[in-house]
Amino acid sequence: METEILRISDVVRQQREIARAAEFLRQGQLVAFPTETVYGIGALGLDMAAVEALYEAKNRPASKAFSLQVADVSMVPQVAAYVPRSARLLMEKFCPGPITVVLPKAAAVPYKVTGARDTVGIRIPAHPVALALLQAVGKPLAVPSANISGHTSPLSANDVYADMAGRLPLILDGGTCPVGVESTIVDCTGSKIKILRHGAISEAEIRAAISI
């Protein structure tokens, strides 16, 4: 498989290119794209065949879950059974942004995505290319970092190409990721939140947001 890099410098003027990438995804193929944290590789999150292709491309163990990215909060009910108060406060404060909120999964989310768990991580990225692509697809995307499992998370399209050329058809080049640190993951499924991965948003900021 040949891997194409497509430069996106203006999502408003390059809607045709965004639509082309969205069509790749709707066909069950994989597309890498920038977020504010690191580059991600996306697949239709509710499509079993696309998710399996994503596991294969990354050489990722099936027990490791994928998070789902959505374009805005109106899409969250597609993938979450309900949204606790703590999660609502965090999303109001930090979304779009570098936070992944773990919620009880909706029935439509395959266990293949969640690593056989009843929970799913949900994120709304704060990057114009990512948001434009999610809006164009109109469906949740499973989006891990765009690298082979265990390798360094990529901060540029060239980083993605160096690691994954031949494993996906298209990389959207939106420049270097401005934050460069992976999202903070917060489990909101229990009576108290748990920070599962420290990232771009500090623990102090997280706890301040839910103490309102």
Secondary structure, DSSP 8 states (H G I E B T S, - for coil): ---EEEE-S-TTTTHHHHHHHHHHHHTT--EEEE-SSSEEEEEETT-HHHHHHHHHHHT--TTS---EE-SSGGGGGGTBS---HHHHHHHHHH-SSSEEEEEEB-TTS-HHHHTT-SEEEEE----HHHHHHHHHH-S-EE--BSS-TTS---SSHHHHHHHHTTS-SEEEE--S-SS-S--EEEE-SSSS-EEEE--SS-HHHHHHHHT-
